[in-house]
Every structure is written in structure tokens, then in C-alpha cells.
């Protein structure tokens, strides 16, 4: 016996894709309410006839044109035909988890070694073609929820996902050691490949995310290439750091030279001599250390040069040396009684020689030799 229903509607949870209303064989005055984000498909005698979008409908002949002729045959307001209504949830259902049931085998594109990985993530689905989904997957089932839908899709999903993972990694040459930083583009590429597979069943794959890649940590070959990969970046970073350190050291040394030069210039200005005069001092020191300085002729030339380069100070020292040389080169006079002024001149020359010795211009041996010659010249 047919039932009369006042209202046919669905207000269940949002994890259901398709739900069959329990009231069947209702008369033509039944009220059908379809909420936003829903569609309702009217079945008669096992055939999907009319589809209703959001709104309120009175199931009369004008609202169900494909069965109008049949409804006209009703008797006493009741229909002898088998009627059903299926509600389809059109909302996007998110956070549907997926994961590979086995490892994906492929050859790592960067280093060329065989590797196996696993993958998992989430996706969101939405019913795109209600009639196609209902006919292909639901049949005479009373409902279709997330778990049941994923169960239907599991076999082809696992086959497709594993194939697409290997293809995308190879096509984009994704390094296994850098795959985590490429998860966004990696997910988008796999998503594009999966869209037609879901569309065949009237389902839209709205989003697809790879959130985790299971790597073969601990395997000897994997760890070997992992060490090589990170070592090259460490070596580059170390070389750059060393280069920067050398540059900083060179800049520091150059700055020290500048500061030292400024300090030396300030010191010369305070002591009243110039750089040229200071270089004269250096020349004098080198002349004094020359092994030929013991020869009076060579010493005279060297000290003359010093006097020219050293400026005023060099002239004083150079003049003293020249005077000493002149005195030493005078022929020895017969021994006579020397007047007092000769003794004063002798003392002055000895003092000059003493200054030269104390200044490092002549050695002790040279000083003694010159002094002996001076003594012999007055004796």
C-alpha cells in the first residue's frame, strides 16, 4: 500500500554525499524541499527522471513532466508506480585523508639511485554530476558517505597516485632531499592529473594535498647520498665564510696600516722632522752596517750620501764624519811639541768619533782605529 508523505527533505550531516529518502511511493501532492547546496533526483520504477535544484516543490504533474502521463492514471489520489527521491549533497567536503598502501619505486632523478617512498595527505571532493555519480556508484544503495566513496575509489586512486608521483618527480627532476620544499607545486601537479579520473564518476576533485613524504631513512644507500648532498652545501658555505673572513682580515690590516701611518706622521710633526729626513736616518744606519764602512774612502762616500739624503740632521752627522776623515788622512808631521789649541782640536775630533760610535755609525774597532790614527798624528 502506498504512503502519503507531507514533506520530503534531508537535513543530515555534511559527510554524506548521497542519501535516499525512506518515504517511497508518495502521491502527487507531496511537498519536496531541497536546501541550498543540495539537489534531488526523482526516480520512478528504477529510472532517474527529473532533477530538482534548491527550492520547495509540490510533486504534481507540471513539476514532473516526464511522468505526467503516468500520474494521470492515478486512482483516488494514489499512484500505483514505485517512486523514490535521492538527495545529493553538493558542498565541498574537505579533510578527506588519503595515503599510498605501498612504497612508490622509482629512480631518483638527481643522483640516479633507486629509491622507494610513501606519501599521504588530504583532499576535498564535491559532487559535480549528480546523475552520473548516482548511476555509476550508488545504484540501489541507501546512502553514500565519505568512507564508502573512498572505498570505491581506493583501487584506482592508489594506482593513479603512485604512478603520478613517480611521473611528476621525474618530469620536474625533483631532488628527494629537497622534495619537502616543493610540496606545493608537487601537489598541484598531481592534482591536475587526477581531476579527469574523478570526473569520470561525476565527482570534482577540488583540492589535493601531499602533506607527508615517507623517506627510506636508515637505508645505507639513501644515507650515503644524503650525506653527499648536504656535504656539498656545507663545503660551499664554508668556502664563502672563509672568503669573507679573509676579506675582513685584509681590511683590518689595511686599516691598521692607515692608523699607524697617521700616528707616525703625528709623531714626526711633534718631533720636528719630515719623512724624508727619517729615511735619511735609515740610509745612515745601513751605511754604518756595511762591511766596507771600515775603509775610510768608502765610509766617506757613504756618509756623504747620507748627508745629502738625511737633510739637516744628516748634514751634521755627515760633516762630523768627513771632518774625522780629513783629520785622519793628513800626513803625519814630525813629532813636535803641540800647542794647546792642537790638543783642543784633537779632543773635538775624538768627541765627534764618540758620537758616531754611540749613534751606531761606526763600530768599536773602527772607533779605536780612527782614534789611534789621530793620536799618532799629534805625537
Secondary structure, 3 states (H helix, E strand, C coil): CCCCCCEECCCCCCCEEEEECCCCCCCCCCEEEECCCEEEEEEECCEEEEEECCEEEECCHHHCHHHHHHHCCCECCECCCCEEEEEEECCCEEEEEEECCCCEEEECCCCCCEEEEEEEEEEEEEECCHHHHHHHHHCCCCEEEHHHHHHHHHHHHHHHHHHHHHHHHHHCCCCHHHHHHHHHHHHHHHHHHHHHHHHCCCEEEEEEEEEEEECCCCCHHHHHHHHHHHHHHHHHHHHHHHHHHHHHHHHHHHHHHHHHHHHHHHHHHHHCCCHHHHHHHHHHHHHHHCHHHHCHHHHHHHHHHHHHHHHHHHHHHHHHHHHHHHHHHCCCCCCCCCCHHHHHHHHHHHHHHHHHHHCCCCCHHHHHHHHHHHHHHHC
